Amino acid sequence: METRLRPLVLGEILDRTIQLYRSRFLLFAGIAAVPSAVMLACFAAAIPLLTSVRGAGPERAAIIGAGFLLILVIGLPAYVFVSSQGYAALTHAAHLRYFGEAATIRGSYKQAWQRRWHYLGLFAIEFAILGVVPAVVFFGGAIGAGIYAEATKMPQQEIGFLVLGVVFFLAAVFAVYVLWLLARFGLAYPACVVESSNAWAALKRGIRLSAGSRWRILAVFVLGAVLGWALSWLVTFPAMLFLVLIPGMKSPQHLQTFNPLFLVIDYTASFAVQALIRPIYGIALVIFYYDQRVRKEGFDIEWMMRRAGMEAAAAPQAAGAIEPNALPAGAAPLESKPEPQA
């Protein structure tokens, strides 16, 4: 066990992330599985509707549309709420495990529930900025391009090229936009959980702390996305190949069975991979949070004073920061060495 905090390079942060994840794999995967299970349940409810769309008459189509709307109205708020709790529980568990303290799935979610509205507010702000705003602008731009093309009497072929060009341009812009904001917002959840701050204060605090390390934080998100994509293909490709090789499966009479099975395998694998990858983000961002506090605020000195039983002097925090939760006097960050599974 390491006896002091110190600034870490990216490789050390990634190494500690993997070692912490491995040391309590079931804990972190169990916490991350709850939001994925909610999303998977919503998808499972939509499968019967998806299989009924083809050949549906007007009355049946209206019923199917109402079913999709009901799933959206119920499922989206449920997913947002459970995800906000999941990220908070994951951050809380990573915070405790980083300092060698015991953590459980139930205890982490219980801790998140006590401040559920703060975490929901933070998640809602990030969801609106990173998801809703780009989606509105994206679809607005595509529709606007189509309206402009119709108003100027452009040929049909040129309309298609115009809309396609606008879509690709906006997709590239929003990819950069989301990555840029992810690096800035990445430390907001650790700040909200560890410092018991409200949503807006945690967001500002995370932006301030991330300054100087945003490229490193962005590297973690990119590596996680690449790993998730690779794992998804690793899981889905053999299953899809098996379905394709079944004799007669792609015949017209079996096509209605093949398509739903394809969707089920694809989306189930995606949700499973999300549950496996999400802890990497949560653990790494907690380690980044403390690394930035060491670099910017001298938290290593404050932490050593706490371990020595001395009253720590106020760290040079940014204006508006809330005093973090005190750690046990004997707590120490775990070294890069996995612990045996309980």
C-alpha positions as a Markdown table, in Angstrom:
| # | Residue | x | y | z |
|---|---|---|---|---|
| 1 | Met | 0.0 | 0.0 | 0.0 |
| 2 | Glu | 1.3 | 3.4 | -1.0 |
| 3 | Thr | 2.1 | 5.8 | 1.8 |
| 4 | Arg | 1.6 | 9.1 | 0.0 |
| 5 | Leu | -0.2 | 10.8 | -2.8 |
| 6 | Arg | 1.7 | 12.2 | -5.8 |
| 7 | Pro | 1.1 | 13.4 | -9.3 |
| 8 | Leu | 0.5 | 10.6 | -11.7 |
| 9 | Val | 1.2 | 10.3 | -15.4 |
| 10 | Leu | -1.6 | 8.9 | -17.7 |
| 11 | Gly | -0.1 | 5.4 | -17.8 |
| 12 | Glu | -0.1 | 5.2 | -14.0 |
| 13 | Ile | -3.7 | 6.4 | -13.9 |
| 14 | Leu | -4.8 | 3.8 | -16.4 |
| 15 | Asp | -2.8 | 1.1 | -14.5 |
| 16 | Arg | -4.5 | 2.0 | -11.2 |
| 17 | Thr | -7.8 | 2.1 | -12.9 |
| 18 | Ile | -7.5 | -1.5 | -14.2 |
| 19 | Gln | -6.1 | -2.8 | -11.0 |
| 20 | Leu | -8.9 | -1.3 | -8.9 |
| 21 | Tyr | -11.5 | -2.6 | -11.3 |
| 22 | Arg | -9.9 | -6.1 | -11.2 |
| 23 | Ser | -9.7 | -6.1 | -7.4 |
| 24 | Arg | -13.5 | -5.6 | -7.1 |
| 25 | Phe | -14.8 | -6.6 | -10.5 |
| 26 | Leu | -18.2 | -7.8 | -9.2 |
| 27 | Leu | -18.7 | -4.6 | -7.2 |
| 28 | Phe | -18.1 | -2.2 | -10.1 |
| 29 | Ala | -19.8 | -4.3 | -12.8 |
| 30 | Gly | -22.8 | -4.8 | -10.5 |
| 31 | Ile | -23.2 | -1.1 | -10.0 |
| 32 | Ala | -22.9 | -0.4 | -13.7 |
| 33 | Ala | -25.3 | -3.2 | -14.6 |
| 34 | Val | -28.3 | -1.5 | -13.1 |
| 35 | Pro | -28.7 | 1.4 | -15.6 |
| 36 | Ser | -27.9 | -1.0 | -18.5 |
| 37 | Ala | -30.6 | -3.3 | -17.2 |
| 38 | Val | -33.2 | -0.5 | -17.3 |
| 39 | Met | -32.3 | 0.4 | -20.9 |
| 40 | Leu | -32.4 | -3.3 | -21.9 |
| 41 | Ala | -35.8 | -3.6 | -20.3 |
| 42 | Cys | -37.1 | -0.6 | -22.4 |
| 43 | Phe | -35.7 | -2.2 | -25.5 |
| 44 | Ala | -37.2 | -5.6 | -24.7 |
| 45 | Ala | -40.6 | -3.9 | -24.4 |
| 46 | Ala | -40.2 | -2.3 | -27.8 |
| 47 | Ile | -39.3 | -5.6 | -29.6 |
| 48 | Pro | -42.9 | -6.7 | -30.1 |
| 49 | Leu | -43.7 | -3.3 | -31.5 |
| 50 | Leu | -40.8 | -3.4 | -33.9 |
| 51 | Thr | -41.8 | -6.8 | -35.2 |
| 52 | Ser | -45.4 | -5.6 | -35.8 |
| 53 | Val | -44.5 | -2.5 | -37.9 |
| 54 | Arg | -44.3 | -4.3 | -41.2 |
| 55 | Gly | -47.6 | -4.6 | -43.0 |
| 56 | Ala | -49.6 | -2.8 | -40.2 |
| 57 | Gly | -52.7 | -0.9 | -41.2 |
| 58 | Pro | -53.5 | 2.6 | -40.2 |
| 59 | Glu | -55.3 | 1.7 | -37.0 |
| 60 | Arg | -52.6 | -0.8 | -35.9 |
| 61 | Ala | -49.9 | 1.7 | -36.9 |
| 62 | Ala | -51.5 | 4.2 | -34.6 |
| 63 | Ile | -51.5 | 1.7 | -31.7 |
| 64 | Ile | -47.8 | 0.9 | -32.4 |
| 65 | Gly | -46.9 | 4.6 | -32.4 |
| 66 | Ala | -48.7 | 5.1 | -29.1 |
| 67 | Gly | -46.8 | 2.1 | -27.7 |
| 68 | Phe | -43.5 | 3.6 | -28.8 |
| 69 | Leu | -44.5 | 7.0 | -27.3 |
| 70 | Leu | -45.4 | 5.3 | -24.0 |
| 71 | Ile | -42.1 | 3.5 | -23.8 |
| 72 | Leu | -40.3 | 6.8 | -24.5 |
| 73 | Val | -42.3 | 8.8 | -21.9 |
| 74 | Ile | -41.7 | 6.1 | -19.2 |
| 75 | Gly | -38.3 | 4.7 | -20.2 |
| 76 | Leu | -36.3 | 7.9 | -20.9 |
| 77 | Pro | -37.0 | 9.5 | -17.5 |
| 78 | Ala | -36.4 | 6.1 | -15.8 |
| 79 | Tyr | -33.1 | 5.7 | -17.6 |
| 80 | Val | -32.0 | 9.2 | -16.8 |
| 81 | Phe | -32.8 | 8.9 | -13.1 |
| 82 | Val | -31.2 | 5.4 | -12.7 |
| 83 | Ser | -28.2 | 6.5 | -14.7 |
| 84 | Ser | -27.7 | 9.5 | -12.4 |
| 85 | Gln | -27.8 | 7.2 | -9.4 |
| 86 | Gly | -25.5 | 4.7 | -11.1 |
| 87 | Tyr | -22.8 | 7.2 | -11.9 |
| 88 | Ala | -23.0 | 8.5 | -8.3 |
| 89 | Ala | -22.9 | 5.0 | -6.8 |
| 90 | Leu | -20.0 | 4.1 | -9.1 |
| 91 | Thr | -18.1 | 7.3 | -8.1 |
| 92 | His | -18.7 | 6.7 | -4.4 |
| 93 | Ala | -17.5 | 3.1 | -4.6 |
| 94 | Ala | -14.4 | 4.1 | -6.6 |
| 95 | His | -13.7 | 6.9 | -4.0 |
| 96 | Leu | -13.8 | 4.4 | -1.1 |
| 97 | Arg | -11.8 | 1.7 | -2.9 |
| 98 | Tyr | -9.1 | 4.1 | -3.9 |
| 99 | Phe | -8.5 | 4.8 | -0.2 |
| 100 | Gly | -8.8 | 1.1 | 0.7 |
| 101 | Glu | -12.2 | 1.4 | 2.3 |
| 102 | Ala | -14.9 | -1.3 | 2.0 |
| 103 | Ala | -17.7 | -0.7 | -0.5 |
| 104 | Thr | -20.8 | -2.7 | -1.5 |
| 105 | Ile | -23.3 | -2.3 | -4.3 |
| 106 | Arg | -26.2 | -1.8 | -1.9 |
| 107 | Gly | -24.2 | 0.7 | 0.2 |
| 108 | Ser | -23.1 | 2.7 | -2.8 |
| 109 | Tyr | -26.7 | 3.0 | -4.1 |
| 110 | Lys | -27.9 | 3.9 | -0.7 |
| 111 | Gln | -25.4 | 6.7 | -0.4 |
| 112 | Ala | -26.4 | 7.9 | -3.9 |
| 113 | Trp | -30.1 | 7.9 | -2.9 |
| 114 | Gln | -29.5 | 10.3 | 0.0 |
| 115 | Arg | -28.5 | 13.0 | -2.5 |
| 116 | Arg | -30.5 | 11.8 | -5.5 |
| 117 | Trp | -31.8 | 15.1 | -6.6 |
| 118 | His | -28.3 | 16.7 | -6.7 |
| 119 | Tyr | -27.1 | 13.8 | -8.8 |
| 120 | Leu | -30.2 | 13.9 | -11.0 |
| 121 | Gly | -29.7 | 17.6 | -11.6 |
| 122 | Leu | -26.1 | 17.2 | -12.5 |
| 123 | Phe | -26.9 | 14.3 | -14.9 |
| 124 | Ala | -29.8 | 16.3 | -16.4 |
| 125 | Ile | -27.6 | 19.3 | -17.1 |
| 126 | Glu | -24.9 | 17.2 | -18.7 |
| 127 | Phe | -27.5 | 15.2 | -20.7 |
| 128 | Ala | -29.1 | 18.4 | -22.0 |
| 129 | Ile | -25.8 | 20.0 | -23.0 |
| 130 | Leu | -24.2 | 16.8 | -24.5 |
| 131 | Gly | -27.3 | 15.1 | -25.9 |
| 132 | Val | -30.4 | 17.2 | -26.3 |
| 133 | Val | -28.9 | 20.4 | -27.6 |
| 134 | Pro | -26.8 | 18.6 | -30.4 |
| 135 | Ala | -29.9 | 16.5 | -31.3 |
| 136 | Val | -32.1 | 19.5 | -31.7 |
| 137 | Val | -29.5 | 21.4 | -33.8 |
| 138 | Phe | -28.7 | 18.3 | -35.8 |
| 139 | Phe | -32.3 | 17.6 | -36.8 |
| 140 | Gly | -33.1 | 21.2 | -37.2 |
| 141 | Gly | -30.1 | 21.7 | -39.6 |
| 142 | Ala | -31.1 | 18.6 | -41.7 |
| 143 | Ile | -34.8 | 19.8 | -41.9 |
| 144 | Gly | -33.7 | 23.3 | -42.6 |
| 145 | Ala | -31.5 | 22.2 | -45.5 |
| 146 | Gly | -34.4 | 20.2 | -47.0 |
| 147 | Ile | -36.7 | 23.3 | -46.7 |
| 148 | Tyr | -34.1 | 25.5 | -48.3 |
| 149 | Ala | -33.7 | 23.1 | -51.1 |
| 150 | Glu | -37.4 | 22.9 | -51.7 |
| 151 | Ala | -37.8 | 26.6 | -51.6 |
| 152 | Thr | -35.1 | 27.2 | -54.1 |
| 153 | Lys | -36.5 | 24.5 | -56.5 |
| 154 | Met | -33.3 | 22.5 | -56.4 |
| 155 | Pro | -33.2 | 19.2 | -58.5 |
| 156 | Gln | -34.0 | 16.1 | -56.5 |
| 157 | Gln | -30.5 | 14.7 | -56.8 |
| 158 | Glu | -28.9 | 17.9 | -55.5 |
| 159 | Ile | -31.4 | 18.0 | -52.6 |
| 160 | Gly | -30.1 | 14.6 | -51.5 |
| 161 | Phe | -26.4 | 15.7 | -51.7 |
| 162 | Leu | -27.2 | 18.9 | -49.8 |
| 163 | Val | -29.0 | 17.2 | -46.9 |
| 164 | Leu | -26.3 | 14.5 | -46.8 |
| 165 | Gly | -23.6 | 17.1 | -46.7 |
| 166 | Val | -25.2 | 19.0 | -43.9 |
| 167 | Val | -25.7 | 15.8 | -41.9 |
| 168 | Phe | -22.1 | 14.8 | -42.2 |
| 169 | Phe | -20.9 | 18.3 | -41.4 |
| 170 | Leu | -23.0 | 18.6 | -38.3 |
| 171 | Ala | -22.1 | 15.1 | -37.2 |
| 172 | Ala | -18.4 | 16.0 | -37.4 |
| 173 | Val | -18.9 | 19.3 | -35.6 |
| 174 | Phe | -20.9 | 17.6 | -32.8 |
| 175 | Ala | -18.4 | 14.9 | -32.4 |
| 176 | Val | -15.7 | 17.5 | -31.6 |
| 177 | Tyr | -18.3 | 19.4 | -29.5 |
| 178 | Val | -19.1 | 16.4 | -27.3 |
| 179 | Leu | -15.5 | 15.3 | -26.9 |
| 180 | Trp | -14.5 | 18.8 | -25.9 |
| 181 | Leu | -17.2 | 19.1 | -23.3 |
| 182 | Leu | -16.6 | 15.5 | -22.0 |
| 183 | Ala | -13.1 | 16.5 | -21.1 |
| 184 | Arg | -14.4 | 19.6 | -19.3 |
| 185 | Phe | -17.3 | 18.0 | -17.5 |
| 186 | Gly | -15.5 | 14.7 | -16.6 |
| 187 | Leu | -14.6 | 15.6 | -13.0 |
| 188 | Ala | -18.0 | 17.0 | -12.1 |
| 189 | Tyr | -19.4 | 13.8 | -10.7 |
| 190 | Pro | -16.4 | 13.1 | -8.5 |
| 191 | Ala | -16.6 | 16.7 | -7.2 |
| 192 | Cys | -20.3 | 16.3 | -6.6 |
| 193 | Val | -19.9 | 13.0 | -4.7 |
| 194 | Val | -16.8 | 13.6 | -2.7 |
| 195 | Glu | -17.4 | 17.3 | -1.9 |
| 196 | Ser | -21.2 | 16.9 | -1.4 |
| 197 | Ser | -21.8 | 20.0 | -3.6 |
| 198 | Asn | -24.9 | 20.8 | -5.6 |
| 199 | Ala | -25.1 | 20.2 | -9.3 |
| 200 | Trp | -24.2 | 23.6 | -10.6 |
| 201 | Ala | -21.3 | 24.1 | -8.2 |
| 202 | Ala | -20.0 | 20.6 | -9.0 |
| 203 | Leu | -20.1 | 21.3 | -12.7 |
| 204 | Lys | -18.1 | 24.6 | -12.3 |
| 205 | Arg | -15.7 | 22.8 | -9.9 |
| 206 | Gly | -15.1 | 20.0 | -12.4 |
| 207 | Ile | -14.4 | 22.5 | -15.2 |
| 208 | Arg | -11.8 | 24.3 | -13.0 |
| 209 | Leu | -10.1 | 21.1 | -11.8 |
| 210 | Ser | -9.9 | 19.6 | -15.3 |
| 211 | Ala | -7.9 | 22.5 | -16.7 |
| 212 | Gly | -4.4 | 21.4 | -17.6 |
| 213 | Ser | -5.3 | 17.7 | -17.9 |
| 214 | Arg | -8.2 | 17.7 | -20.5 |
| 215 | Trp | -6.2 | 15.9 | -23.1 |
| 216 | Arg | -5.4 | 13.1 | -20.7 |
| 217 | Ile | -9.1 | 12.9 | -19.6 |
| 218 | Leu | -10.2 | 12.9 | -23.3 |
| 219 | Ala | -7.7 | 10.0 | -23.9 |
| 220 | Val | -9.5 | 7.9 | -21.3 |
| 221 | Phe | -12.9 | 8.5 | -23.0 |
| 222 | Val | -11.5 | 7.7 | -26.4 |
| 223 | Leu | -9.8 | 4.6 | -25.2 |
| 224 | Gly | -13.0 | 3.5 | -23.5 |
| 225 | Ala | -15.0 | 4.1 | -26.6 |
| 226 | Val | -12.6 | 2.1 | -28.8 |
| 227 | Leu | -12.5 | -0.7 | -26.2 |
| 228 | Gly | -16.3 | -0.8 | -26.1 |
| 229 | Trp | -16.6 | -0.9 | -29.9 |
| 230 | Ala | -14.1 | -3.7 | -30.1 |
| 231 | Leu | -15.8 | -5.8 | -27.4 |
| 232 | Ser | -19.2 | -5.3 | -29.0 |
| 233 | Trp | -17.9 | -6.7 | -32.2 |
| 234 | Leu | -16.1 | -9.5 | -30.4 |
| 235 | Val | -19.4 | -10.5 | -28.8 |
| 236 | Thr | -21.9 | -9.9 | -31.7 |
| 237 | Phe | -19.9 | -11.1 | -34.7 |
| 238 | Pro | -19.8 | -14.8 | -33.7 |
| 239 | Ala | -23.5 | -14.8 | -32.8 |
| 240 | Met | -24.5 | -13.1 | -36.0 |
| 241 | Leu | -22.3 | -15.5 | -38.0 |
| 242 | Phe | -24.0 | -18.4 | -36.3 |
| 243 | Leu | -27.4 | -17.1 | -37.2 |
| 244 | Val | -26.4 | -16.5 | -40.9 |
| 245 | Leu | -25.0 | -20.0 | -41.2 |
| 246 | Ile | -28.2 | -21.7 | -40.0 |
| 247 | Pro | -29.7 | -23.4 | -43.0 |
| 248 | Gly | -32.8 | -21.6 | -44.3 |
| 249 | Met | -32.7 | -18.9 | -41.6 |
| 250 | Lys | -32.6 | -16.1 | -44.3 |
| 251 | Ser | -35.4 | -17.6 | -46.3 |
| 252 | Pro | -38.5 | -15.4 | -46.7 |
| 253 | Gln | -40.5 | -17.5 | -44.2 |
| 254 | His | -37.8 | -17.2 | -41.6 |
| 255 | Leu | -36.8 | -13.6 | -42.2 |
| 256 | Gln | -39.3 | -12.2 | -39.7 |
| 257 | Thr | -37.6 | -14.4 | -37.0 |
| 258 | Phe | -34.0 | -13.5 | -38.2 |
| 259 | Asn | -34.4 | -9.8 | -37.9 |
| 260 | Pro | -35.7 | -9.7 | -34.3 |
| 261 | Leu | -33.0 | -12.2 | -33.2 |
| 262 | Phe | -30.4 | -10.0 | -34.9 |
| 263 | Leu | -31.6 | -6.9 | -33.0 |
| 264 | Val | -31.8 | -8.8 | -29.7 |
| 265 | Ile | -28.2 | -10.1 | -30.0 |
| 266 | Asp | -26.9 | -6.7 | -31.1 |
| 267 | Tyr | -28.5 | -4.6 | -28.5 |
| 268 | Thr | -28.0 | -7.1 | -25.6 |
| 269 | Ala | -24.3 | -7.2 | -26.4 |
| 270 | Ser | -24.2 | -3.4 | -26.5 |
| 271 | Phe | -25.8 | -3.1 | -23.1 |
| 272 | Ala | -23.6 | -5.8 | -21.6 |
| 273 | Val | -20.5 | -4.1 | -22.9 |
| 274 | Gln | -21.7 | -0.7 | -21.5 |
| 275 | Ala | -22.0 | -2.3 | -18.1 |
| 276 | Leu | -18.4 | -3.6 | -18.4 |
| 277 | Ile | -16.9 | -0.4 | -19.8 |
| 278 | Arg | -18.7 | 2.2 | -17.6 |
| 279 | Pro | -16.7 | 1.4 | -14.4 |
| 280 | Ile | -13.4 | 2.2 | -16.3 |
| 281 | Tyr | -14.7 | 5.8 | -16.8 |
| 282 | Gly | -15.9 | 6.1 | -13.2 |
| 283 | Ile | -12.7 | 4.8 | -11.6 |
| 284 | Ala | -10.4 | 6.7 | -13.9 |
| 285 | Leu | -12.2 | 10.0 | -13.3 |
| 286 | Val | -12.0 | 9.6 | -9.5 |
| 287 | Ile | -8.3 | 9.0 | -9.8 |
| 288 | Phe | -8.0 | 12.1 | -12.1 |
| 289 | Tyr | -10.0 | 14.1 | -9.5 |
| 290 | Tyr | -7.5 | 13.4 | -6.8 |
| 291 | Asp | -4.5 | 13.8 | -9.1 |
| 292 | Gln | -5.7 | 17.2 | -10.1 |
| 293 | Arg | -6.3 | 18.2 | -6.5 |
| 294 | Val | -2.7 | 17.1 | -5.7 |
| 295 | Arg | -1.4 | 19.2 | -8.6 |
| 296 | Lys | -3.5 | 22.3 | -8.0 |
| 297 | Glu | -4.3 | 22.3 | -4.3 |
| 298 | Gly | -1.6 | 20.4 | -2.5 |
| 299 | Phe | -4.1 | 17.8 | -1.4 |
| 300 | Asp | -1.2 | 15.3 | -0.8 |
| 301 | Ile | 0.0 | 17.6 | 2.1 |
| 302 | Glu | -3.5 | 17.9 | 3.5 |
| 303 | Trp | -4.0 | 14.2 | 3.3 |
| 304 | Met | -0.7 | 13.4 | 5.1 |
| 305 | Met | -1.6 | 15.8 | 7.9 |
| 306 | Arg | -4.9 | 14.0 | 8.3 |
| 307 | Arg | -3.2 | 10.7 | 8.5 |
| 308 | Ala | -0.8 | 12.1 | 11.1 |
| 309 | Gly | -3.9 | 13.2 | 13.2 |
| 310 | Met | -3.2 | 16.9 | 12.7 |
| 311 | Glu | -5.8 | 19.5 | 11.7 |
| 312 | Ala | -5.1 | 20.1 | 8.1 |
| 313 | Ala | -4.8 | 23.7 | 7.0 |
| 314 | Ala | -7.3 | 24.8 | 4.4 |
| 315 | Ala | -6.1 | 23.8 | 0.9 |
| 316 | Pro | -5.8 | 26.5 | -1.7 |
| 317 | Gln | -9.1 | 25.6 | -3.4 |
| 318 | Ala | -10.8 | 27.6 | -6.1 |
| 319 | Ala | -13.5 | 30.1 | -5.1 |
| 320 | Gly | -16.8 | 28.4 | -4.4 |
| 321 | Ala | -15.4 | 24.9 | -3.7 |
| 322 | Ile | -17.0 | 23.0 | -0.9 |
| 323 | Glu | -14.8 | 21.3 | 1.8 |
| 324 | Pro | -14.5 | 17.6 | 0.8 |
| 325 | Asn | -15.7 | 14.8 | 3.0 |
| 326 | Ala | -13.0 | 13.9 | 5.5 |
| 327 | Leu | -11.3 | 10.5 | 5.0 |
| 328 | Pro | -10.4 | 8.1 | 7.8 |
| 329 | Ala | -7.1 | 9.0 | 9.3 |
| 330 | Gly | -5.5 | 5.8 | 8.4 |
| 331 | Ala | -6.7 | 5.6 | 4.8 |
| 332 | Ala | -4.2 | 5.4 | 2.1 |
| 333 | Pro | -4.5 | 5.1 | -1.7 |
| 334 | Leu | -4.2 | 1.6 | -3.0 |
| 335 | Glu | -1.0 | 0.7 | -4.9 |
| 336 | Ser | -1.2 | -0.8 | -8.4 |
| 337 | Lys | -1.6 | -4.3 | -7.0 |
| 338 | Pro | -4.9 | -6.3 | -7.2 |
| 339 | Glu | -6.4 | -7.6 | -4.1 |
| 340 | Pro | -7.9 | -11.1 | -3.8 |
| 341 | Gln | -11.6 | -11.3 | -4.6 |
| 342 | Ala | -13.8 | -11.5 | -1.5 |
